Amino acid sequence: MLTPCDVLETSGSHLKIHDTLEEEGVFFVCQSDDSEAKAEQVRTNEPKTLTLRIPESLAAGSWRMEVRNTRRDGNDLRTGIFEPILRVQ
């Protein structure tokens, strides 16, 4: 369950967002219409941990979380998808 404006922490590997490309960041993608909301506030931005504020604009429904980033020394955008479907009520 997600609550807009709450804080979310996720851990994994290769998570750091380098802001090399404008398309980098943490995105929530709506499962019903593919609309996207970018997490604008990222507090912890480390290779194994991201802490962020869930976007206020998330409407009720099912969402997936994607981390889009580049390697520290590269320009190729890669996307990591958090497998569980997240719900907003």
N, CA and C of each residue as an Amber inpcrd file, in Angstrom:
protein
   267
   0.8340000  -1.1820000   0.0000000   0.0000000   0.0000000   0.0000000
   0.8830000   1.2520000   0.0000000   0.5220000   2.1930000  -0.8110000
   1.2130000   3.4810000  -0.8660000   0.2590000   4.5790000  -0.4290000
   0.8170000   5.5670000   0.2180000   0.0620000   6.7610000   0.5720000
   0.8030000   7.9580000  -0.0120000   0.1610000   8.7120000  -0.9090000
   0.8150000   9.8840000  -1.4760000   1.3620000  10.7980000  -0.3720000
   2.5410000  11.3250000  -0.6020000   3.2820000  12.2290000   0.2920000
   4.0080000  11.5010000   1.4200000   3.8160000  10.1890000   1.5780000
   4.5860000   9.4360000   2.5680000   6.0020000   9.2220000   2.0540000
   6.8530000   8.7100000   2.9280000   8.2310000   8.4110000   2.5770000
   8.3420000   6.9190000   2.2740000   9.0810000   6.5970000   1.2240000
   9.3020000   5.2190000   0.8100000  10.8010000   4.9790000   0.7430000
  11.2430000   3.8570000   1.2910000  12.6460000   3.4680000   1.1880000
  12.7130000   2.1310000   0.4800000  13.5910000   2.0240000  -0.4930000
  13.7830000   0.7740000  -1.2060000  15.2680000   0.4570000  -1.2270000
  15.5680000  -0.8170000  -1.2320000  16.9730000  -1.2260000  -1.2780000
  17.1630000  -2.2400000  -2.3890000  18.3650000  -2.3410000  -2.8600000
  18.6920000  -3.2400000  -3.9610000  20.1300000  -3.0110000  -4.3750000
  20.3900000  -3.0320000  -5.6470000  21.7270000  -2.7500000  -6.1560000
  21.6110000  -1.8890000  -7.4050000  22.6330000  -1.0910000  -7.6480000
  22.6880000  -0.1990000  -8.8130000  21.5050000   0.7650000  -8.8500000
  21.1370000   1.3410000  -7.7030000  19.9810000   2.2380000  -7.6210000
  20.3330000   3.7150000  -7.7890000  21.5600000   4.0940000  -7.5210000
  21.9320000   5.5100000  -7.5080000  21.5380000   6.2080000  -8.8080000
  20.9340000   7.3770000  -8.6540000  20.5240000   8.2070000  -9.7830000
  21.5910000   9.2830000  -9.9640000  22.2390000   9.2870000 -11.1090000
  23.3510000  10.2060000 -11.3580000  22.9240000  11.4960000 -12.0280000
  21.6820000  11.5940000 -12.4700000  21.1730000  12.7780000 -13.1730000
  21.9920000  13.1280000 -14.4070000  22.5020000  12.1010000 -15.0620000
  23.2160000  12.3070000 -16.3150000  22.2380000  12.6710000 -17.4250000
  21.0560000  12.0520000 -17.3930000  20.0110000  12.3000000 -18.3850000
  18.7600000  12.8220000 -17.6930000  17.9840000  13.6080000 -18.4000000
  16.7490000  14.1590000 -17.8540000  15.7360000  13.0600000 -17.5070000
  15.8010000  11.9400000 -18.2070000  14.8530000  10.8440000 -18.0160000
  15.1450000   9.9920000 -16.7850000  16.2270000  10.2900000 -16.0660000
  16.5730000   9.5020000 -14.8810000  15.6770000   9.8620000 -13.7090000
  15.4410000   8.8770000 -12.8230000  14.6810000   9.1230000 -11.6130000
  13.8730000   7.9110000 -11.2050000  13.0410000   8.1070000 -10.1940000
  12.1220000   7.0730000  -9.7400000  10.7370000   7.4570000 -10.2430000
  10.1030000   6.5400000 -10.9480000   8.8030000   6.7990000 -11.5590000
   7.7860000   5.7760000 -11.0730000   6.5570000   6.2250000 -10.9050000
   5.4370000   5.3560000 -10.5960000   4.5740000   5.3370000 -11.8510000
   4.3030000   4.1300000 -12.3630000   3.5620000   3.9690000 -13.6240000
   2.2210000   3.3130000 -13.3120000   1.1420000   3.9850000 -13.6960000
  -0.2130000   3.4860000 -13.4610000  -0.4550000   2.2580000 -14.3370000
  -0.9950000   1.2010000 -13.7570000  -1.2250000  -0.0400000 -14.4820000
  -2.4440000   0.0180000 -15.3920000  -3.3480000   0.9680000 -15.1710000
  -4.5540000   1.0300000 -16.0000000  -4.3890000   1.8890000 -17.2520000
  -3.5300000   2.9180000 -17.2030000  -3.4180000   3.7970000 -18.3720000
  -1.9810000   4.2120000 -18.7170000  -0.9830000   3.6360000 -18.0410000
   0.4370000   3.9190000 -18.2870000   0.8510000   5.3620000 -18.0210000
   0.0130000   6.1370000 -17.3130000   0.4450000   7.4800000 -16.9350000
   1.5750000   7.3410000 -15.9120000   2.4160000   8.3570000 -15.8160000
   3.5890000   8.3070000 -14.9490000   3.6270000   9.4840000 -13.9980000
   4.2060000   9.2400000 -12.8270000   4.4750000  10.3050000 -11.8610000
   5.9030000  10.1200000 -11.3830000   6.6900000  11.1720000 -11.4820000
   8.0850000  11.1130000 -11.0550000   8.1890000  11.5500000  -9.6030000
   9.0040000  10.8330000  -8.8370000   9.2940000  11.2340000  -7.4610000
  10.2930000  12.3780000  -7.5260000   9.8380000  13.5700000  -7.1940000
  10.6920000  14.7570000  -7.3040000  11.6180000  14.9280000  -6.1120000
  11.2610000  14.3540000  -4.9770000  12.0690000  14.5210000  -3.7680000
  12.7170000  13.1960000  -3.3920000  14.0250000  13.0860000  -3.6380000
  14.7940000  11.9090000  -3.2610000  15.7500000  12.3300000  -2.1540000
  15.5730000  11.7440000  -0.9680000  16.3960000  12.1140000   0.1890000
  17.7060000  11.3510000   0.2300000  17.6450000  10.0290000   0.0840000
  18.8370000   9.1950000   0.0910000  19.0110000   8.6410000  -1.3120000
  20.1620000   8.8960000  -1.9080000  20.4460000   8.4750000  -3.2700000
  21.7850000   7.7510000  -3.2640000  21.7410000   6.4700000  -2.9310000
  22.9500000   5.6630000  -2.8170000  22.8290000   4.4380000  -3.7110000
  23.9330000   3.7690000  -3.9990000  23.8720000   2.5950000  -4.8770000
  22.9360000   1.4870000  -4.3790000  22.7770000   1.3440000  -3.0680000
  21.9470000   0.2610000  -2.5400000  20.6720000   0.7300000  -1.8490000
  20.4770000   2.0400000  -1.7140000  19.2980000   2.5610000  -1.0120000
  18.7950000   3.8430000  -1.6550000  17.4810000   3.9070000  -1.8390000
  16.8150000   5.1470000  -2.2470000  15.7150000   5.4250000  -1.2300000
  15.6680000   6.6530000  -0.7290000  14.5860000   7.0950000   0.1340000
  13.9590000   8.3010000  -0.5480000  12.6430000   8.2630000  -0.7180000
  11.9860000   9.3160000  -1.4900000  10.5930000   9.5870000  -0.9530000
  10.0490000  10.7240000  -1.3570000   8.6710000  11.0710000  -1.0290000
   7.7880000  10.6000000  -2.1870000   6.7270000   9.8680000  -1.8480000
   5.7890000   9.3720000  -2.8510000   5.0430000  10.5750000  -3.4340000
   4.9560000  10.6790000  -4.7570000   4.3000000  11.8410000  -5.3690000
   2.8540000  12.0250000  -4.8900000   2.5060000  13.2650000  -4.6400000
   1.1630000  13.6250000  -4.2010000   0.1140000  13.3260000  -5.2760000
   0.5380000  13.3100000  -6.5250000  -0.3930000  13.1620000  -7.6430000
  -0.8640000  11.7280000  -7.8980000  -0.3680000  10.7440000  -7.1400000
  -0.7910000   9.3610000  -7.3840000  -2.2680000   9.1880000  -7.0400000
  -3.0370000   8.7500000  -8.0210000  -4.4670000   8.5020000  -7.8230000
  -4.6660000   7.0710000  -7.3240000  -5.8500000   6.8020000  -6.8160000
  -6.1750000   5.4460000  -6.3630000  -6.0170000   4.4760000  -7.5300000
  -5.4770000   3.3110000  -7.2350000  -5.3030000   2.2950000  -8.2680000
  -4.0290000   1.5120000  -8.0670000  -3.6420000   0.7780000  -9.0940000
  -2.4500000  -0.0730000  -9.0680000  -1.3080000   0.6170000  -9.8130000
  -0.1140000   0.5460000  -9.2250000   1.0630000   1.2120000  -9.7780000
   2.2590000   0.2700000  -9.7190000   3.2240000   0.5070000 -10.5980000
   4.5120000  -0.1670000 -10.4800000   5.5780000   0.9160000 -10.3360000
   6.6500000   0.5690000  -9.6550000   7.7370000   1.5190000  -9.4470000
   8.8980000   1.1470000 -10.3610000   9.4600000   2.1500000 -11.0260000
  10.6150000   1.9580000 -11.8910000  11.7270000   2.9110000 -11.4740000
  12.9440000   2.3950000 -11.4170000  14.1270000   3.2300000 -11.1930000
  14.8410000   3.3000000 -12.5350000  14.9440000   4.5010000 -13.0640000
  15.6060000   4.7190000 -14.3570000  16.8880000   5.4970000 -14.0860000
  18.0130000   4.8990000 -14.4550000  19.2890000   5.5580000 -14.2090000
  20.3290000   5.1480000 -15.2440000  21.4930000   5.7440000 -15.1250000
  22.6350000   5.4100000 -15.9790000  23.7660000   4.9290000 -15.0860000
  24.7340000   4.2810000 -15.6890000  25.9490000   3.9550000 -14.9350000
  26.6860000   5.2610000 -14.6680000  27.5110000   5.2500000 -13.6600000
  28.2390000   6.4610000 -13.2780000  29.0210000   7.0400000 -14.4540000
  29.5630000   6.1720000 -15.2880000  30.4080000   6.6170000 -16.3950000
  29.7480000   6.4370000 -17.7650000  28.4200000   6.3180000 -17.7970000
  27.7510000   6.0540000 -19.0690000  26.5930000   6.9860000 -19.3490000
  26.0260000   6.8280000 -20.5270000  24.8800000   7.6300000 -20.9440000
  23.7040000   6.7800000 -21.3870000  23.7810000   5.4600000 -21.1970000
  22.6960000   4.5660000 -21.5960000  21.7020000   4.4340000 -20.4490000
  20.4580000   4.8120000 -20.7090000  19.4160000   4.7220000 -19.6940000
  19.0320000   3.2590000 -19.4940000  18.9570000   2.8500000 -18.2430000
  18.4990000   1.5000000 -17.9180000  17.3430000   1.6210000 -16.9380000
  16.4660000   0.6310000 -16.9390000  15.2710000   0.6670000 -16.1020000
  15.1900000  -0.5820000 -15.2480000  15.0680000  -0.3720000 -13.9340000
  14.8270000  -1.4640000 -13.0020000  13.3820000  -1.3820000 -12.5440000
  12.6560000  -2.4910000 -12.6280000  11.2370000  -2.5070000 -12.2780000
  11.0420000  -3.2840000 -10.9880000  10.4090000  -2.6390000 -10.0150000
  10.0510000  -3.2790000  -8.7550000   8.8710000  -4.1870000  -9.0530000
   9.0500000  -5.4910000  -8.9090000   8.0710000  -6.4810000  -9.3560000
   6.6940000  -6.3920000  -8.6750000   6.6070000  -6.2880000  -7.3490000
   5.2530000  -6.2600000  -6.7670000   4.4530000  -5.0390000  -7.2430000
   3.1790000  -5.2580000  -7.4810000   2.2900000  -4.1490000  -7.8380000
   1.9320000  -3.4060000  -6.5630000   2.0210000  -2.0930000  -6.6040000
   1.7500000  -1.2330000  -5.4570000   0.3470000  -0.6540000  -5.5900000
  -0.3270000  -0.4940000  -4.4880000  -1.7060000   0.0220000  -4.5150000
  -1.8120000   1.3350000  -3.7550000  -2.6150000   2.2320000  -4.3150000
  -2.9780000   3.4890000  -3.6560000  -4.4890000   3.4440000  -3.4590000
  -4.9330000   3.7360000  -2.2340000  -6.3870000   3.7580000  -1.9710000
  -6.8850000   5.1610000  -1.8540000
